[in-house]
Amino acid sequence: MTNEMKALEKTHPREGLWRVTAPVPEIRPDEVLIKINKTGICGTDIHIWNWDDWAAHTVPVPMITGHEFAGEIVELGRNVQDLDIGQRCSGEGHLIGKTSRQSRAGKFHLDPGTRGIGVNEQGAFAEYLALPAFNVVPLPDTISDDIGAILDPLGNAVHTALSFDLLGEDVLITGAGPIGIMAAAVARHAGARHVVITDVNPDRLALAAEVADVRPVNVADESLKDVQAELKLKQGFDVGLEMSGNQQALDQMVENLVMGGRIALLGIPPGKSPVDWSRIVFKAITIKGVYGREIFETWYKMIAMLENGLDVSRVITHRYHVDEFEAGFAAMKSGKSGKVVLDWTGG
Ligand code: ZN
């Protein structure tokens, strides 16, 4: 093995990512070295590419970005047991501490000291990634590298969708980005009766209908009240999954929920946004904020569902070799794509 590798790096504090040659990371005793096969491009990576305020305040430069990956273990730190060279894997990109009250209670995803690979620490847009063995999630043979590379966002969708019991419930999802679309597929798989997904982007609504058995609604042309009548909902939707961060979408969700409805929020509004709290109080609505994936219960559930027929493969709409990464980022920025996957093998 050489000690140099190809990587995509935020080299300069301005728009863009740069292809660089970087040293292969040296692993610590509790880490493994993963040879990356496929990576997914995330909305977070677009923020970093664009170098918006969030990125400029969060990401130190230089930084190898990327956190959605599948690959195989090629080296084990000396303290690592229970993993083998050659094991195919994905992994949790949130690096957590073990001393907080939450971690010691086993709620690892709530550790306040969480650091993200590709954001705060060297990431996965590289031929090799050093990762704590604790974070490794082995992949069964039935899960391809393409799907392995999008388990991180699928995990966001699963964590959000499984926040509340969906069996027999009518579910409203606002925001038909890739995570909203995958959440729709998960909600159907989990036994929801009707799943309605809203957006104002016709390409994304068309993709939603292709990936999952859902009723897409373009709220620019159609009212949710009419859709409720069509589906014969007596009072409204039971559960809302907010995936857009859009204030109007949240308003429409509250408006169209039953008394005592439940909302899981994953979408991130830009800055502070006005909320009609009195309506939420009088409707006795429960709201839950969702962060990341439950470590590792979400991973367990999503792999089990993938093995039991959950199919999100069509959410991947574009594949590029990493040498064409600029085309991959352009597809993401077009607003017309689903997930974009980069191939790090060969070339
Ligand atoms: Zn992501």
Residues whose N, C-alpha, C, O or C-beta is under 5 A from the ligand:
A	BS01	ZN	C42 D152
